[in-house]
Amino acid sequence: MFRKIKISNILSYIVLILMSIFVLFPFLWTFLTSIKSDKEMFSIPPFWIPESPNIQNYVEVLGKGDFQHFIINSIVISFVTLVLALLIGAPAAYGFARYKFKLSGFLFALVVAVRMFPPITLVIPYFIAIRSLGLIDTKVGLMITYLPLMLTLIIWILESFFREVPIDIEEAAEMDGLGTIGKFVRIVLPLSLPAIGVASILGFMVAWNEFMLALTLTQTVEAQTMPVGIAGYVTTFQTYWGQMSANGMMYIIPVIVFTFIAQKGLVKGLTAGAVK
């Protein structure tokens, strides 16, 4: 028995190590590319480890000034849209989970169905709507287009979690004099911090990585996000691999920071609302 368990543990570690290598290799290769010289990038056979690593690509990216515009636009648009989506989506998900009416199932299915549409099919309708509002090449225009995409995901995730919150806890809160808003704010939300953390991370990534709408609805660096900025390193005559890689490595730093912050909600709140 002991031998079987030991062999199974070894196999598990092997699988985990292989999966980790598979996941981390693109990031490692991007980082190595960002510190290589042009000669090392295009040499055959390739240089796996640069002989003379340098930060010239990072210096060039930061020196041009456009990087600061792109990263600030991405952070502002993603964060503001996420806050609005949570403020709207959390109460909506709670309503779908707890209050059933004639068309509630149909409306929820309609919300979920929006996730099935490829974003590229929405480009033309959004472009016409945003142009009619005079919001082309603005951060507000991008926030308006990202909000429905983020909302559907957040409502979908939180509705299933709210349904699993024991109704007995809410009934006990009613006996203590809490109304619907009080139950939601003081009981359900603290209990749902793990789900809110997951929804926040996934929702943030919707806006952070979106490219097609940002490319269509923006024209200048004043409103363009980082995916559009990174794509700009691919030109008709040349692809600037070093600068593109340096840009990509710096682009993932805010995501890592946000994930660590949101991750705190994944390990808290399982009984916080019940204690209250």
C-alpha positions as CSV (number, residue, x, y, z in Angstrom):
1,M,0.0,0.0,0.0
2,F,2.8,2.3,1.0
3,R,4.6,1.6,-2.2
4,K,1.5,2.4,-4.3
5,I,1.0,5.7,-2.5
6,K,4.6,6.6,-3.0
7,I,4.5,5.8,-6.7
8,S,1.3,7.8,-7.2
9,N,2.9,10.8,-5.4
10,I,5.9,10.6,-7.7
11,L,3.7,10.5,-10.8
12,S,1.7,13.4,-9.5
13,Y,4.8,15.5,-9.0
14,I,6.1,14.6,-12.5
15,V,2.8,15.7,-14.0
16,L,2.8,18.9,-12.0
17,I,6.4,19.7,-13.0
18,L,5.6,19.1,-16.7
19,M,2.5,21.2,-16.5
20,S,4.4,24.0,-14.8
21,I,7.1,23.9,-17.5
22,F,4.5,24.0,-20.2
23,V,2.8,27.0,-18.6
24,L,5.9,29.0,-17.6
25,F,8.0,28.4,-20.7
26,P,6.4,31.1,-22.9
27,F,7.0,33.7,-20.1
28,L,10.6,32.5,-19.7
29,W,11.2,32.7,-23.4
30,T,9.6,36.2,-23.7
31,F,11.9,37.4,-20.8
32,L,15.0,35.9,-22.4
33,T,14.1,37.5,-25.7
34,S,13.7,40.8,-24.1
35,I,17.3,40.8,-22.8
36,K,18.9,39.5,-26.0
37,S,20.7,41.5,-28.7
38,D,19.3,41.4,-32.2
39,K,22.1,39.1,-33.3
40,E,21.3,36.6,-30.6
41,M,17.5,36.7,-31.4
42,F,18.0,35.7,-35.0
43,S,21.0,33.4,-34.7
44,I,20.8,29.8,-35.9
45,P,21.1,27.7,-33.9
46,P,19.3,29.9,-31.4
47,F,20.9,31.2,-28.2
48,W,18.8,29.8,-25.4
49,I,20.6,31.8,-22.8
50,P,21.9,35.3,-23.9
51,E,25.7,35.5,-23.7
52,S,25.6,39.3,-22.9
53,P,22.1,40.1,-21.4
54,N,21.2,43.7,-21.5
55,I,18.2,45.9,-20.7
56,Q,18.4,48.0,-23.9
57,N,15.0,47.0,-25.1
58,Y,13.4,48.1,-21.8
59,V,15.3,51.4,-22.0
60,E,14.0,52.0,-25.5
61,V,10.4,51.1,-24.6
62,L,10.3,53.4,-21.5
63,G,12.2,56.1,-23.3
64,K,9.7,56.6,-26.1
65,G,6.9,57.7,-23.7
66,D,4.1,55.8,-25.3
67,F,4.4,52.9,-22.9
68,Q,3.3,55.2,-20.0
69,H,0.1,56.2,-21.9
70,F,-0.7,52.6,-22.8
71,I,-0.3,51.2,-19.3
72,I,-2.1,54.0,-17.6
73,N,-5.0,53.7,-20.1
74,S,-5.2,49.9,-19.5
75,I,-5.2,50.2,-15.7
76,V,-7.7,53.0,-15.6
77,I,-10.1,51.4,-18.1
78,S,-9.9,47.9,-16.6
79,F,-10.2,49.0,-13.0
80,V,-13.0,51.5,-13.4
81,T,-15.0,49.1,-15.6
82,L,-14.5,46.3,-13.0
83,V,-15.7,48.5,-10.1
84,L,-18.8,49.4,-12.1
85,A,-19.4,45.8,-13.1
86,L,-19.2,44.6,-9.5
87,L,-21.5,47.4,-8.3
88,I,-24.1,46.4,-10.9
89,G,-23.4,42.7,-11.3
90,A,-23.3,41.6,-7.6
91,P,-26.9,42.8,-6.8
92,A,-28.1,41.5,-10.2
93,A,-26.7,38.1,-9.5
94,Y,-28.2,38.1,-6.0
95,G,-31.6,39.0,-7.4
96,F,-31.4,36.1,-10.0
97,A,-30.3,33.7,-7.2
98,R,-32.9,34.6,-4.6
99,Y,-35.9,36.2,-6.2
100,K,-37.7,34.1,-8.9
101,F,-40.3,35.6,-11.1
102,K,-41.9,34.6,-14.4
103,L,-39.1,35.5,-16.8
104,S,-36.2,35.3,-14.4
105,G,-34.9,32.1,-15.9
106,F,-35.2,33.4,-19.4
107,L,-33.4,36.6,-18.5
108,F,-30.6,34.8,-16.8
109,A,-30.2,32.5,-19.8
110,L,-30.1,35.6,-22.0
111,V,-27.4,37.1,-19.9
112,V,-25.3,33.9,-20.1
113,A,-26.0,33.6,-23.8
114,V,-24.2,36.9,-24.5
115,R,-21.0,35.2,-23.4
116,M,-21.4,32.8,-26.4
117,F,-21.0,35.6,-29.0
118,P,-17.5,36.1,-30.2
119,P,-16.4,39.7,-29.4
120,I,-15.6,40.3,-33.1
121,T,-19.4,40.0,-34.0
122,L,-20.0,43.0,-31.7
123,V,-17.4,45.3,-33.2
124,I,-19.7,47.0,-35.8
125,P,-22.7,47.5,-33.5
126,Y,-20.5,49.0,-30.8
127,F,-18.6,51.2,-33.3
128,I,-21.9,52.6,-34.6
129,A,-23.2,53.2,-31.1
130,I,-20.0,54.8,-29.8
131,R,-19.6,56.9,-32.8
132,S,-23.2,58.2,-32.5
133,L,-22.4,59.2,-28.9
134,G,-19.3,61.0,-30.0
135,L,-17.0,58.8,-27.8
136,I,-14.7,57.4,-30.4
137,D,-11.0,57.5,-29.2
138,T,-12.0,58.0,-25.6
139,K,-11.6,55.9,-22.4
140,V,-15.3,56.3,-21.6
141,G,-16.2,54.7,-25.0
142,L,-14.0,51.7,-24.2
143,M,-15.5,51.4,-20.7
144,I,-19.0,51.4,-22.1
145,T,-18.2,48.5,-24.5
146,Y,-16.3,46.5,-21.9
147,L,-19.0,46.8,-19.2
148,P,-21.5,44.4,-20.8
149,L,-18.8,41.8,-21.5
150,M,-17.6,42.0,-17.9
151,L,-21.1,42.1,-16.4
152,T,-22.2,38.8,-18.0
153,L,-19.2,37.0,-16.6
154,I,-19.6,38.4,-13.1
155,I,-23.3,37.7,-13.0
156,W,-22.8,34.2,-14.2
157,I,-20.1,33.4,-11.6
158,L,-21.8,35.1,-8.6
159,E,-25.3,33.9,-9.2
160,S,-24.2,30.2,-8.8
161,F,-22.4,31.1,-5.7
162,F,-25.2,33.1,-4.1
163,R,-27.5,30.2,-4.7
164,E,-25.3,28.0,-2.5
165,V,-25.3,30.4,0.4
166,P,-27.5,28.7,3.1
167,I,-30.9,30.3,3.2
168,D,-31.0,29.6,7.0
169,I,-28.4,32.3,7.5
170,E,-30.4,34.9,5.8
171,E,-33.6,33.9,7.6
172,A,-31.7,34.3,10.9
173,A,-30.6,37.7,9.8
174,E,-34.2,38.6,9.0
175,M,-35.1,37.7,12.6
176,D,-32.4,40.1,13.7
177,G,-34.2,42.9,11.8
178,L,-32.1,43.0,8.6
179,G,-33.9,43.8,5.4
180,T,-33.0,42.7,1.8
181,I,-30.2,45.3,1.5
182,G,-28.9,44.6,5.0
183,K,-28.8,40.8,4.3
184,F,-27.0,41.3,1.1
185,V,-24.4,43.8,2.4
186,R,-23.7,42.4,5.8
187,I,-24.2,38.7,5.3
188,V,-24.1,37.5,1.7
189,L,-21.2,39.7,0.5
190,P,-18.8,38.8,3.3
191,L,-19.6,35.1,2.8
192,S,-19.1,35.5,-1.0
193,L,-15.6,37.0,-0.9
194,P,-14.0,33.9,-2.5
195,A,-16.4,34.1,-5.5
196,I,-16.0,37.9,-5.7
197,G,-12.2,37.5,-5.8
198,V,-12.5,35.0,-8.7
199,A,-15.0,37.2,-10.5
200,S,-12.8,40.2,-10.0
201,I,-9.7,38.5,-11.5
202,L,-11.6,37.1,-14.5
203,G,-13.5,40.3,-15.1
204,F,-10.3,42.4,-14.9
205,M,-8.7,40.1,-17.5
206,V,-11.6,40.6,-19.9
207,A,-10.8,44.3,-20.2
208,W,-7.0,44.0,-19.7
209,N,-6.5,41.6,-22.6
210,E,-9.2,42.8,-25.0
211,F,-7.7,43.9,-28.4
212,M,-10.3,44.0,-31.2
213,L,-12.6,46.6,-29.7
214,A,-9.7,48.7,-28.5
215,L,-8.2,48.7,-32.0
216,T,-11.5,49.6,-33.6
217,L,-12.7,52.3,-31.2
218,T,-9.4,54.2,-30.6
219,Q,-7.0,56.1,-32.8
220,T,-4.4,57.8,-30.7
221,V,-2.3,56.9,-27.6
222,E,-4.5,59.1,-25.5
223,A,-7.1,56.3,-25.4
224,Q,-5.3,53.2,-26.8
225,T,-4.6,50.3,-24.4
226,M,-1.5,48.2,-24.1
227,P,-2.6,45.3,-26.4
228,V,-2.9,47.9,-29.2
229,G,0.4,49.4,-28.3
230,I,2.2,46.0,-28.3
231,A,0.6,45.2,-31.7
232,G,2.2,48.4,-33.0
233,Y,5.7,46.7,-32.9
234,V,4.6,44.6,-35.8
235,T,5.1,46.7,-38.9
236,T,5.0,46.2,-42.7
237,F,8.8,45.9,-42.9
238,Q,9.9,44.7,-39.5
239,T,8.8,43.1,-36.3
240,Y,10.6,44.6,-33.2
241,W,10.8,41.4,-31.2
242,G,13.0,42.7,-28.4
243,Q,10.9,45.7,-27.7
244,M,7.7,43.8,-28.0
245,S,8.9,41.2,-25.5
246,A,10.1,43.9,-23.1
247,N,6.7,45.6,-23.3
248,G,4.9,42.3,-22.7
249,M,7.0,41.5,-19.6
250,M,6.2,44.9,-18.1
251,Y,2.6,44.5,-19.1
252,I,2.0,41.4,-16.9
253,I,3.3,43.1,-13.7
254,P,0.0,45.0,-12.9
255,V,-1.9,41.7,-13.5
256,I,0.3,39.8,-11.1
257,V,-0.1,42.6,-8.5
258,F,-3.9,42.7,-8.9
259,T,-4.1,38.9,-8.7
260,F,-2.3,38.8,-5.4
261,I,-4.6,41.5,-4.0
262,A,-7.8,39.8,-5.2
263,Q,-6.5,36.4,-4.1
264,K,-6.9,37.5,-0.5
265,G,-10.6,37.2,-1.0
266,L,-10.2,33.6,-2.0
267,V,-9.0,32.6,1.5
268,K,-11.3,34.9,3.5
269,G,-15.0,35.3,4.2
270,L,-16.1,31.6,4.2
271,T,-17.6,32.2,7.6
272,A,-17.3,36.0,8.0
273,G,-20.9,36.7,7.2
274,A,-22.2,33.9,9.4
275,V,-20.2,35.2,12.4
276,K,-21.8,38.6,12.0
